[in-house]
Amino acid sequence: MAARPALPALPLTGGCLCGAVRYRIDARPLAVNACHCLHCQRLSGTDATVSLHLKAEAVSVEGELVRYRRTADSGRQIDAARCAACGTRLFHEPVSVPELVLVAAGTLDDAGWAIPVSHIWLSRSNGSFVPAADALAFQESAPDRQTIWGHFAALYPAAP
């Protein structure tokens, strides 16, 4: 596999389709993960969602959001946050981990670098989104988030 693109300089920015919601990320992501569960397939309209794992304190938002709470395939509850005007899904917010937010990579102003380092729920995948050779691949959930975060840190070491 070719080398992964470098992480872009901070801050990262993004927003919804209509521009009513904009966000800014002021910290390095913990991971970039693809989820292939059936809910994520329906939310994205394709085989997976790709999300940046971030500490919630690193994300600032301008604009009105609406939330839909659902139970994930793991059994955990998660809120999907969308633009109140156009409905673009911007974030997932795990109810059990309020200090974590998952930002939809496709809503970044520059998402070209956001190649998943891990894939979960591949047992639900239709096979159209193949993991990179250096990505972790789980048939269901990862054993824990630290496994994913550690792999991201190994592939993207922090600057000295």
Secondary structure, DSSP 8 states (H G I E B T S, - for coil): ---------S-EEEE-SSSS-EEEE-S--SEEEEE-SHHHHHHHTSS-EEEEEEEGGGEEEES-EEEEEEE-TTS-EEEEEEETTT--EEEEEETT-TTEEEEEGGGBS--TT---SEEE-GGG--SSS---TTSEE-SS--S-HHHHHHHHHHHS----
